[in-house]
């Protein structure tokens, strides 16, 4: 199980391998995925965007399971050419609105964070 504070520390250090693990977990989010320290859908969405942005220039090979998760009802853009984490991050960010329903359904959002633009 991942922890929000650990992910934040990985982002601050710029550790690509650890950021990739966080990206994989976020892309595969099913409402019960293991990321401790998350209390609001808006916080999860912000973390998702930060993690994805951190990988935009990453040329590491993205695992097939993560590519499949990207395609599972996430946006309409073709996934051809999604081979690296950078490709996957760009695809995820382009389809970021498609993650909101799963994120929002996972948490009571007391602050009523609006759906991202």
mmCIF file of the C-alpha atoms, coordinates in Angstrom:
data_MODEL
# 
_entry.id   MODEL 
# 
loop_
_atom_site.group_PDB 
_atom_site.id 
_atom_site.type_symbol 
_atom_site.label_atom_id 
_atom_site.label_alt_id 
_atom_site.label_comp_id 
_atom_site.label_asym_id 
_atom_site.label_entity_id 
_atom_site.label_seq_id 
_atom_site.pdbx_PDB_ins_code 
_atom_site.Cartn_x 
_atom_site.Cartn_y 
_atom_site.Cartn_z 
_atom_site.occupancy 
_atom_site.B_iso_or_equiv 
_atom_site.pdbx_formal_charge 
_atom_site.auth_seq_id 
_atom_site.auth_comp_id 
_atom_site.auth_asym_id 
_atom_site.auth_atom_id 
_atom_site.pdbx_PDB_model_num 
ATOM 1   C CA . UNK A 1 1   ? 0.000   0.000  0.000   1.00 0.00 ? 1   UNK A CA 1 
ATOM 2   C CA . UNK A 1 2   ? 1.276   3.438  -0.900  1.00 0.00 ? 2   UNK A CA 1 
ATOM 3   C CA . UNK A 1 3   ? 1.095   6.464  1.361   1.00 0.00 ? 3   UNK A CA 1 
ATOM 4   C CA . UNK A 1 4   ? 0.339   10.017 0.266   1.00 0.00 ? 4   UNK A CA 1 
ATOM 5   C CA . UNK A 1 5   ? 3.243   11.414 2.292   1.00 0.00 ? 5   UNK A CA 1 
ATOM 6   C CA . UNK A 1 6   ? 5.631   8.944  0.658   1.00 0.00 ? 6   UNK A CA 1 
ATOM 7   C CA . UNK A 1 7   ? 4.372   9.912  -2.792  1.00 0.00 ? 7   UNK A CA 1 
ATOM 8   C CA . UNK A 1 8   ? 4.826   13.592 -1.939  1.00 0.00 ? 8   UNK A CA 1 
ATOM 9   C CA . UNK A 1 9   ? 8.400   12.849 -0.789  1.00 0.00 ? 9   UNK A CA 1 
ATOM 10  C CA . UNK A 1 10  ? 9.078   10.890 -4.000  1.00 0.00 ? 10  UNK A CA 1 
ATOM 11  C CA . UNK A 1 11  ? 7.821   13.835 -6.044  1.00 0.00 ? 11  UNK A CA 1 
ATOM 12  C CA . UNK A 1 12  ? 10.053  16.211 -4.089  1.00 0.00 ? 12  UNK A CA 1 
ATOM 13  C CA . UNK A 1 13  ? 13.082  13.951 -4.629  1.00 0.00 ? 13  UNK A CA 1 
ATOM 14  C CA . UNK A 1 14  ? 12.188  13.270 -8.262  1.00 0.00 ? 14  UNK A CA 1 
ATOM 15  C CA . UNK A 1 15  ? 12.542  9.488  -7.839  1.00 0.00 ? 15  UNK A CA 1 
ATOM 16  C CA . UNK A 1 16  ? 11.232  8.152  -11.182 1.00 0.00 ? 16  UNK A CA 1 
ATOM 17  C CA . UNK A 1 17  ? 10.846  4.524  -10.089 1.00 0.00 ? 17  UNK A CA 1 
ATOM 18  C CA . UNK A 1 18  ? 8.763   5.479  -7.060  1.00 0.00 ? 18  UNK A CA 1 
ATOM 19  C CA . UNK A 1 19  ? 6.732   8.031  -9.011  1.00 0.00 ? 19  UNK A CA 1 
ATOM 20  C CA . UNK A 1 20  ? 6.014   5.313  -11.571 1.00 0.00 ? 20  UNK A CA 1 
ATOM 21  C CA . UNK A 1 21  ? 4.644   3.079  -8.796  1.00 0.00 ? 21  UNK A CA 1 
ATOM 22  C CA . UNK A 1 22  ? 2.331   5.888  -7.703  1.00 0.00 ? 22  UNK A CA 1 
ATOM 23  C CA . UNK A 1 23  ? 1.231   6.477  -11.304 1.00 0.00 ? 23  UNK A CA 1 
ATOM 24  C CA . UNK A 1 24  ? 0.467   2.783  -11.768 1.00 0.00 ? 24  UNK A CA 1 
ATOM 25  C CA . UNK A 1 25  ? -1.632  2.758  -8.574  1.00 0.00 ? 25  UNK A CA 1 
ATOM 26  C CA . UNK A 1 26  ? -3.515  5.916  -9.535  1.00 0.00 ? 26  UNK A CA 1 
ATOM 27  C CA . UNK A 1 27  ? -4.235  4.793  -13.093 1.00 0.00 ? 27  UNK A CA 1 
ATOM 28  C CA . UNK A 1 28  ? -5.490  1.454  -11.780 1.00 0.00 ? 28  UNK A CA 1 
ATOM 29  C CA . UNK A 1 29  ? -7.662  3.178  -9.139  1.00 0.00 ? 29  UNK A CA 1 
ATOM 30  C CA . UNK A 1 30  ? -10.806 1.179  -8.494  1.00 0.00 ? 30  UNK A CA 1 
ATOM 31  C CA . UNK A 1 31  ? -12.072 2.919  -5.397  1.00 0.00 ? 31  UNK A CA 1 
ATOM 32  C CA . UNK A 1 32  ? -10.314 0.566  -3.077  1.00 0.00 ? 32  UNK A CA 1 
ATOM 33  C CA . UNK A 1 33  ? -6.755  1.020  -4.251  1.00 0.00 ? 33  UNK A CA 1 
ATOM 34  C CA . UNK A 1 34  ? -4.187  1.344  -1.555  1.00 0.00 ? 34  UNK A CA 1 
ATOM 35  C CA . UNK A 1 35  ? -3.117  4.934  -1.066  1.00 0.00 ? 35  UNK A CA 1 
ATOM 36  C CA . UNK A 1 36  ? -3.230  5.916  2.594   1.00 0.00 ? 36  UNK A CA 1 
ATOM 37  C CA . UNK A 1 37  ? -3.684  9.515  3.628   1.00 0.00 ? 37  UNK A CA 1 
ATOM 38  C CA . UNK A 1 38  ? -6.278  10.470 1.033   1.00 0.00 ? 38  UNK A CA 1 
ATOM 39  C CA . UNK A 1 39  ? -9.486  11.971 2.433   1.00 0.00 ? 39  UNK A CA 1 
ATOM 40  C CA . UNK A 1 40  ? -10.970 13.870 -0.507  1.00 0.00 ? 40  UNK A CA 1 
ATOM 41  C CA . UNK A 1 41  ? -11.484 13.215 -4.177  1.00 0.00 ? 41  UNK A CA 1 
ATOM 42  C CA . UNK A 1 42  ? -10.083 16.643 -5.004  1.00 0.00 ? 42  UNK A CA 1 
ATOM 43  C CA . UNK A 1 43  ? -6.855  15.811 -3.181  1.00 0.00 ? 43  UNK A CA 1 
ATOM 44  C CA . UNK A 1 44  ? -6.577  12.528 -5.056  1.00 0.00 ? 44  UNK A CA 1 
ATOM 45  C CA . UNK A 1 45  ? -7.165  14.288 -8.375  1.00 0.00 ? 45  UNK A CA 1 
ATOM 46  C CA . UNK A 1 46  ? -4.493  16.873 -7.580  1.00 0.00 ? 46  UNK A CA 1 
ATOM 47  C CA . UNK A 1 47  ? -2.035  14.110 -6.665  1.00 0.00 ? 47  UNK A CA 1 
ATOM 48  C CA . UNK A 1 48  ? -2.901  12.251 -9.883  1.00 0.00 ? 48  UNK A CA 1 
ATOM 49  C CA . UNK A 1 49  ? -2.148  15.380 -11.925 1.00 0.00 ? 49  UNK A CA 1 
ATOM 50  C CA . UNK A 1 50  ? 1.137   16.071 -10.103 1.00 0.00 ? 50  UNK A CA 1 
ATOM 51  C CA . UNK A 1 51  ? 2.333   12.474 -10.488 1.00 0.00 ? 51  UNK A CA 1 
ATOM 52  C CA . UNK A 1 52  ? 1.367   12.422 -14.172 1.00 0.00 ? 52  UNK A CA 1 
ATOM 53  C CA . UNK A 1 53  ? 3.074   15.758 -14.807 1.00 0.00 ? 53  UNK A CA 1 
ATOM 54  C CA . UNK A 1 54  ? 6.246   14.509 -13.114 1.00 0.00 ? 54  UNK A CA 1 
ATOM 55  C CA . UNK A 1 55  ? 6.446   11.668 -15.647 1.00 0.00 ? 55  UNK A CA 1 
ATOM 56  C CA . UNK A 1 56  ? 5.918   13.649 -18.845 1.00 0.00 ? 56  UNK A CA 1 
ATOM 57  C CA . UNK A 1 57  ? 9.577   13.283 -19.874 1.00 0.00 ? 57  UNK A CA 1 
ATOM 58  C CA . UNK A 1 58  ? 10.038  9.750  -18.537 1.00 0.00 ? 58  UNK A CA 1 
ATOM 59  C CA . UNK A 1 59  ? 11.157  7.295  -21.215 1.00 0.00 ? 59  UNK A CA 1 
ATOM 60  C CA . UNK A 1 60  ? 10.823  4.229  -18.982 1.00 0.00 ? 60  UNK A CA 1 
ATOM 61  C CA . UNK A 1 61  ? 8.739   1.397  -20.376 1.00 0.00 ? 61  UNK A CA 1 
ATOM 62  C CA . UNK A 1 62  ? 5.165   1.406  -19.044 1.00 0.00 ? 62  UNK A CA 1 
ATOM 63  C CA . UNK A 1 63  ? 3.813   -2.035 -18.011 1.00 0.00 ? 63  UNK A CA 1 
ATOM 64  C CA . UNK A 1 64  ? 1.014   -3.584 -20.102 1.00 0.00 ? 64  UNK A CA 1 
ATOM 65  C CA . UNK A 1 65  ? -1.324  -3.638 -17.072 1.00 0.00 ? 65  UNK A CA 1 
ATOM 66  C CA . UNK A 1 66  ? -1.042  0.132  -16.769 1.00 0.00 ? 66  UNK A CA 1 
ATOM 67  C CA . UNK A 1 67  ? -1.722  0.600  -20.489 1.00 0.00 ? 67  UNK A CA 1 
ATOM 68  C CA . UNK A 1 68  ? -4.805  -1.632 -20.172 1.00 0.00 ? 68  UNK A CA 1 
ATOM 69  C CA . UNK A 1 69  ? -5.989  0.452  -17.208 1.00 0.00 ? 69  UNK A CA 1 
ATOM 70  C CA . UNK A 1 70  ? -5.546  3.623  -19.269 1.00 0.00 ? 70  UNK A CA 1 
ATOM 71  C CA . UNK A 1 71  ? -7.815  2.186  -21.948 1.00 0.00 ? 71  UNK A CA 1 
ATOM 72  C CA . UNK A 1 72  ? -10.506 0.913  -19.600 1.00 0.00 ? 72  UNK A CA 1 
ATOM 73  C CA . UNK A 1 73  ? -13.118 3.575  -20.238 1.00 0.00 ? 73  UNK A CA 1 
ATOM 74  C CA . UNK A 1 74  ? -10.636 6.415  -19.982 1.00 0.00 ? 74  UNK A CA 1 
ATOM 75  C CA . UNK A 1 75  ? -11.106 8.954  -22.708 1.00 0.00 ? 75  UNK A CA 1 
ATOM 76  C CA . UNK A 1 76  ? -11.428 8.642  -26.429 1.00 0.00 ? 76  UNK A CA 1 
ATOM 77  C CA . UNK A 1 77  ? -7.917  9.302  -27.676 1.00 0.00 ? 77  UNK A CA 1 
ATOM 78  C CA . UNK A 1 78  ? -6.246  6.331  -29.305 1.00 0.00 ? 78  UNK A CA 1 
ATOM 79  C CA . UNK A 1 79  ? -3.655  4.631  -27.117 1.00 0.00 ? 79  UNK A CA 1 
ATOM 80  C CA . UNK A 1 80  ? -1.411  3.672  -29.994 1.00 0.00 ? 80  UNK A CA 1 
ATOM 81  C CA . UNK A 1 81  ? 2.073   4.778  -29.202 1.00 0.00 ? 81  UNK A CA 1 
ATOM 82  C CA . UNK A 1 82  ? 1.666   4.513  -25.425 1.00 0.00 ? 82  UNK A CA 1 
ATOM 83  C CA . UNK A 1 83  ? 4.954   2.776  -24.745 1.00 0.00 ? 83  UNK A CA 1 
ATOM 84  C CA . UNK A 1 84  ? 6.701   4.949  -22.175 1.00 0.00 ? 84  UNK A CA 1 
ATOM 85  C CA . UNK A 1 85  ? 5.625   6.511  -18.918 1.00 0.00 ? 85  UNK A CA 1 
ATOM 86  C CA . UNK A 1 86  ? 5.806   9.876  -20.667 1.00 0.00 ? 86  UNK A CA 1 
ATOM 87  C CA . UNK A 1 87  ? 3.329   8.655  -23.299 1.00 0.00 ? 87  UNK A CA 1 
ATOM 88  C CA . UNK A 1 88  ? 1.080   7.208  -20.597 1.00 0.00 ? 88  UNK A CA 1 
ATOM 89  C CA . UNK A 1 89  ? 1.232   10.404 -18.533 1.00 0.00 ? 89  UNK A CA 1 
ATOM 90  C CA . UNK A 1 90  ? 0.255   12.524 -21.540 1.00 0.00 ? 90  UNK A CA 1 
ATOM 91  C CA . UNK A 1 91  ? -2.627  10.152 -22.309 1.00 0.00 ? 91  UNK A CA 1 
ATOM 92  C CA . UNK A 1 92  ? -3.755  10.192 -18.657 1.00 0.00 ? 92  UNK A CA 1 
ATOM 93  C CA . UNK A 1 93  ? -3.653  13.985 -18.437 1.00 0.00 ? 93  UNK A CA 1 
ATOM 94  C CA . UNK A 1 94  ? -5.537  14.375 -21.714 1.00 0.00 ? 94  UNK A CA 1 
ATOM 95  C CA . UNK A 1 95  ? -8.270  12.102 -20.319 1.00 0.00 ? 95  UNK A CA 1 
ATOM 96  C CA . UNK A 1 96  ? -8.050  13.280 -16.687 1.00 0.00 ? 96  UNK A CA 1 
ATOM 97  C CA . UNK A 1 97  ? -11.749 14.083 -16.459 1.00 0.00 ? 97  UNK A CA 1 
ATOM 98  C CA . UNK A 1 98  ? -12.503 10.413 -16.990 1.00 0.00 ? 98  UNK A CA 1 
ATOM 99  C CA . UNK A 1 99  ? -10.825 9.570  -13.661 1.00 0.00 ? 99  UNK A CA 1 
ATOM 100 C CA . UNK A 1 100 ? -12.992 11.987 -11.666 1.00 0.00 ? 100 UNK A CA 1 
ATOM 101 C CA . UNK A 1 101 ? -16.083 9.713  -11.365 1.00 0.00 ? 101 UNK A CA 1 
ATOM 102 C CA . UNK A 1 102 ? -14.043 6.880  -9.831  1.00 0.00 ? 102 UNK A CA 1 
ATOM 103 C CA . UNK A 1 103 ? -12.144 9.256  -7.560  1.00 0.00 ? 103 UNK A CA 1 
ATOM 104 C CA . UNK A 1 104 ? -15.328 11.063 -6.469  1.00 0.00 ? 104 UNK A CA 1 
ATOM 105 C CA . UNK A 1 105 ? -17.205 7.822  -5.804  1.00 0.00 ? 105 UNK A CA 1 
ATOM 106 C CA . UNK A 1 106 ? -14.417 6.671  -3.511  1.00 0.00 ? 106 UNK A CA 1 
ATOM 107 C CA . UNK A 1 107 ? -14.675 9.473  -0.939  1.00 0.00 ? 107 UNK A CA 1 
ATOM 108 C CA . UNK A 1 108 ? -17.201 11.579 0.810   1.00 0.00 ? 108 UNK A CA 1 
ATOM 109 C CA . UNK A 1 109 ? -16.014 14.991 -0.323  1.00 0.00 ? 109 UNK A CA 1 
ATOM 110 C CA . UNK A 1 110 ? -16.977 17.339 2.497   1.00 0.00 ? 110 UNK A CA 1 
ATOM 111 C CA . UNK A 1 111 ? -15.645 20.418 0.736   1.00 0.00 ? 111 UNK A CA 1 
ATOM 112 C CA . UNK A 1 112 ? -17.648 19.669 -2.395  1.00 0.00 ? 112 UNK A CA 1 
ATOM 113 C CA . UNK A 1 113 ? -14.641 19.950 -4.666  1.00 0.00 ? 113 UNK A CA 1 
ATOM 114 C CA . UNK A 1 114 ? -15.942 20.598 -8.175  1.00 0.00 ? 114 UNK A CA 1 
ATOM 115 C CA . UNK A 1 115 ? -15.250 18.314 -11.077 1.00 0.00 ? 115 UNK A CA 1 
ATOM 116 C CA . UNK A 1 116 ? -11.918 19.327 -12.627 1.00 0.00 ? 116 UNK A CA 1 
ATOM 117 C CA . UNK A 1 117 ? -11.894 21.351 -15.799 1.00 0.00 ? 117 UNK A CA 1 
# 
